[in-house]
Amino acid sequence: MIEGLSHITLIVRDLQRMSAILSQVLDGREIYSSGDDTFSVSREKFFIVGGQWIAVMEGESLPTRTYNHIAFKIPPGSLDECRWRIEALGLSVRESRPRVEGEGHSLYFYDDDNHLFELHTGTLEERLERYRRGTTA
């Protein structure tokens, strides 16, 4: 019955600020802006990020930061460039969790509305293979 993921919607206080994050950090492409119109529950913009539809709508920020996150795949070797882009926008970087060799590398950052994003170099197949080998491999 499920064909795949349709879209991800994030509620943000400032559409312009989130637009900068999506375009400058995540290489997103804006494909729609409602302007002052409201067709849904508030003003909104749509982006394509890595082939995925991301909707951002005006509203109240999340009250706290958690580890709930959205992870985007990035190529190995691009972590430094991504960190530079994140820091250039003054975003808060969260240190990565401890990792075992072979499961990829990650860079985490929060937006201004307490959403956590992960930029990850690994794949599901690589992680499962590493976990099959156990903790001492």
N, C-alpha and C positions, 0 to 999 in steps of 0.2 A: 504494500500500500504506500509506504513512504518512498518518494522518488529521490529525495535528497534534501539538503538544507536550502530553504528558500531565501531567507535574509536574516540579518542580525540588526536589531534596533537598539540604539543607545540613547538615553535621555540625557541632555546636556543643558547647562545654563546659557552657553554662548555658542551659537552655531558657527560663527566666524572662527572662533578659537579652535573648535573641533575640526573645522574644515582645514585649517592650517596643519593640524596634527595628522589628519588622514592623508593630505596631499604631500606634505613635506617629509614626514617620517615614514609613512606606509606606502608612498607612491600611489595613493588613491586618485581616481579620476572622478570629479564631480559630474554627474549626469542629469541632475535635476535639483531645482530649488523652488520651493513654493512661494518664495518672496513673502509678501504680506498676506497671502491667501492661506486658508486653513482647510484642507481637505480631510485631514485625519483629526487627531486630538490637539495638534499645535502646528506651528510652522515647522517645516522639515526640509532636509536635503538628503539626496541619495548619492552614494558613491559606489564605484567598483574598486575593490581592493583584492588583488590576486585572484580575480575572477569571481569574487563573492560580492553580493549586494549588501551594502551596509547602509542602513537608514539612521539618521540622527534627527532627533526631535527636541524642541525646546521644552524644558521642564526643570524640576528640582533635581539637584545632584543626589547621588547615593550618600547616605549619612556617614558611612565609615568605609575604610579600606579593608578588603578581604583578599584571600588568595583565589577567589573566583576570577577566571580570566579567559581571554580570547587569545589563542596562539596562532601566529602566522609563520609559515615556513619561509626561511631565507637561505641563501646559499652559504656554504661554509666559507669563511674568510671575509664575510661582510659585517661581522659584529662591530668592528671598530668604526666603520662608516656610519652604521646605524646608531651607535652610541653618540657620535658627534651630532647627528641630526636631532636626536632626543635632547641632548644638552643644549643645543643651539636654541631650542624653543623653551628652555628653562623647565623642562619636565622632571619629575622626581623618578630617579632610577631606583629600583628595588634589587637588592643583591639576589643572585640566583641561589636556588637551593643546592645543597650538596649533590653531586652527581657521580655516577660511576663511569669510568672510561667506556666509550662506545655508544652512549645514549644521546649524543649530540650536545650542543652548547646552547645556552639561552641568555637573553637579555630581557629583563622585565622593566616596565615603566608604567607609572600612573598618569592619567590625564587629570585635568582640573576638577573632574566630577567623580573621582575615586574609582574609575574603571581601571582595571589592570590589564595590560597587554603584554604578551610574550612574543619575542622574535626568536625562533628556534631553528637550529640547523639540521636537526635529525628527522628521521621518519619513523612511523609506527613500526615498520618491518625491522629497522635497525635496533630500536629499543627492545622489541620482543626477542630478537636474536640475542642481544646482550643479556637480558634477564634470564633466558634459558640457560646461559652459560654459568649462572650463579654469581655470588658475590666475590669469589676469590679469583675469578678469571681475569 
